[in-house]
């Protein structure tokens, strides 16, 4: 038994016939071919698979593809516009917010949600905000710095940022 | 590998005196990051080959059981299933290798799929190949296995008892090996001691939890007789050799690629049964096969770390001078040896001198089989266990002598002029200034005021504690004579005709950032931009044979190999430039994109490079091309060191611990990239705190794995950690020309005893000596409840409530 779904991923509409049990993360990785979203635990505990579902961060290993039918998904591949990295991506790069990089896409998408709702977070707000995402490499300190760096960039107009590059 | 979106420029934040070049010492952004932050890098599970199928393993739900029968019919009947195999089919495959040789070491056969008996929960029994992952996993559950459960043993001491169930019956006991390290007159030291300090400490079992679980993809092309295996590994070259032995192909037919690897921490410094089975399946089915380990499998069937019961004794003179040390260590091997399992506790023995002058030592280690997953290298691998024993017993020694723990340590340090310092365990420490890092950490933490506040707090029923940990670790592993598979590393540098530089390293980074640091060091040597240097690793067909990345060795051994290869090229470039400029090679200097003769004549770098390839105008006997390889054999290990100080507050009503301040002063010799060093230290501290406070792999008495998910096994989360304050001292190593030491494990080694020392210090008014890790609130609360002393609490607003809390616990 399969079900037809239409899911918009990073602005591209994708139609597929899927098993009802297919996880959204597997839809993204296998059907859409977007492997930037990683599978770290399959139990929604590590956050490596975090994507935006209609703008809110969700763990795509515990969302079914059929639940995303008719909705908008943003993955890490959808953040940059061409060569222009998103401010959060720049923040992670500049502050060494990643080592092995496996948690990074989820961490970036989670930070996206955080900054959307708290444009100017304190260190402890950042730590609370990303506590559903696990990183084993960094001890989180540089991730906190990366999110702060991004918050500062995002509070400046885009043109000024591009000019500064 | 992907090209960065924009060129990183050296940043101004240089973090002090470590830098000694244009690029070396600079806080340079990583070259590997753009592909990772865009989500376009490729980890093993991201690979998709034409015709690829998936496999899944049926694993034992029992810790110990006889396999009476296996029925695969139902699994085979599921549409989409291609094949199901058991050990009856894999007789020519394996066994899983152990690289360690010791006189009395027992190495039981370790089959890739269980043969007749299972010995730990998660042991693979059958493997299913199917068209997709979902079908493979469904079918793995349809494999019917009749088990007759047998008594299991999980406790180290019980396992050595006469009536214990035997993990391997044919061995007649659960003792895997014994190992003694003895030097100096231990008996005399203990006989003349004014005080003997003793403590039993359990170094609990941990799960490494790299965020990327293991994954293997294999493809076999029979026409070419070419087996390609992509694996999430730290040791692609050693794995290539082992896969050829496992599957019985000549080594020349096997290529291993470690693509992007999502963390290892030692857990991927191994050769696993699955790394034999998946290639074998590709050969057997004629289809590319993928296996990716779920997190639950990762908990059950990827190696664990630590798990040793330690009885430590310290003999002291009245003035606090150490006269001798003794330790008995029972080390849990698990059910089978993996690649290095029996080696790890030997590193514990070697590092048991810590950074102290100890005249006599005796360490007795017994390796023990239990019905659990194998232990093996986990970040620090034996050294955190040693450092924990040493730093805890020093702490207790100081307390029993009524001395300040920092002063007690300083009293027993060797002086800087005594280096190279030969320890009682037979190691030669290369260089150190323990006094300097201790002084710096005490100052940075405000140690004296922390002590004052602590005393004042006790009067008010506030329990502050200060923890000190001065550590030394063994890195740059290592001289080949002291390692099981060679301790050298390879480095190749090739200047391409266009002047761009390709670096091939036998090291295999998986988060350490060596594409950046190696580019920095080569760029400085050749006077070019790091953006023009591309570091290639992890592909055995592209890179000369190498050893891998572990034991904080990549920079000190792998980096040095590249440095040495670069020197060969510099000499060749100078010879050619001298020829072109009419000068002598000795008069040529390289830098700023050109080669300059003493006369002032100069020639662009690119022109010399091109001349080496066009080879029309070269000196007689000059070998065309610009490529050099060096296999660097280190003359010794390196020994980074440092001092960590933390302050905590313990809530005696709840047992909760609040880390108020954490200061780390580390010395890893010369620093190539301070940004990356800070990242290593911070991540290391977090893992060490995880062991101290939250993490523990729990098997129940029946051998069931109780902590099988990230819900039950608590790795640190962002909001649980404090901000760490970092500083460093710089004591270059004389072991390699760059003076680097290694930094990958320092944080993990230092932080665990630092926190436990602080918590026990906070509770010293209760007479609490030691609390076993992890220091969960329940354990801390119970330690207070069962403690002998009742501290006096002075009058204050809070005093009645605090007194009541103290009374209740009694």
Interface residues (C-beta under 8 A of the other chain):
Chain A: X19 X21 X22 X26 X29 X33 X34 X35 X36 X37 X38 X39 X40 X41 X42 X43 X45 X46 X48 X75 X76 X77 X79 X80 X83 X85 X89 X92 X93 X94 X96 X98 X99 X100 X101 X102 X103 X104 X105 X108 X123 X124 X126 X127 X128 X130 X131 X133 X134 X135 X136 X137 X138 X139 X140 X141 X142 X143 X144 X165
Chain B: X5 X6 X29 X30 X32 X33 X34 X36 X37 X38 X39 X40 X41 X42 X43 X45 X46 X48 X133 X134 X209 X210 X211 X212 X213 X260 X261 X262 X263 X265 X292 X294 X295 X296 X510 X511 X512 X513 X675 X676 X678 X679 X682 X683 X684 X685 X686 X687 X709 X710 X711 X715 X716 X717 X718 X719 X720 X721 X723 X724 X747
